Amino acid sequence: QVQVVESGGGLVQAGGSLRLSCTTSGNIFSINTMGWYRQASGKRRELVALITSGGTTNYADSVKGRFTISRDNAKNTVYLQMNSLTSEDTAVYYCEAHPPGRPSSWGQGTQVTVSS
């Protein structure tokens, strides 16, 4: 079982930036596809961004050009740099670790609140 821990959430004003971090343990980090998801109050969890073991990235249309996902395999960490935040970005953000051919593991989430 892969353990996943997110950090970096908080309260920020609209137009501001935050960087989320997600660290894993329990397997070889570099083989995982890593993803960031979010769930706003009363809404379904949605994909924000993901990055494959080879570094290929994919973003939700709503965050393209504002958010950047990256990974540091030496630190077993994936990051989500969030810029130009709006109130629509307010949500609990979850990190997913998906080893190839194995079930995903999820963190407990970190709250991001954007005040307008």
Secondary structure as UniProt FT lines:
FT   STRAND          3..7
FT   STRAND          10..13
FT   TURN            14..15
FT   STRAND          18..25
FT   HELIX           29..31
FT   STRAND          33..39
FT   TURN            41..42
FT   STRAND          46..51
FT   TURN            53..54
FT   STRAND          57..59
FT   TURN            61..66
FT   STRAND          67..72
FT   HELIX           73..75
FT   STRAND          77..82
FT   HELIX           87..89
FT   STRAND          91..98
FT   TURN            100..101
FT   STRAND          105..106
FT   STRAND          110..115
//
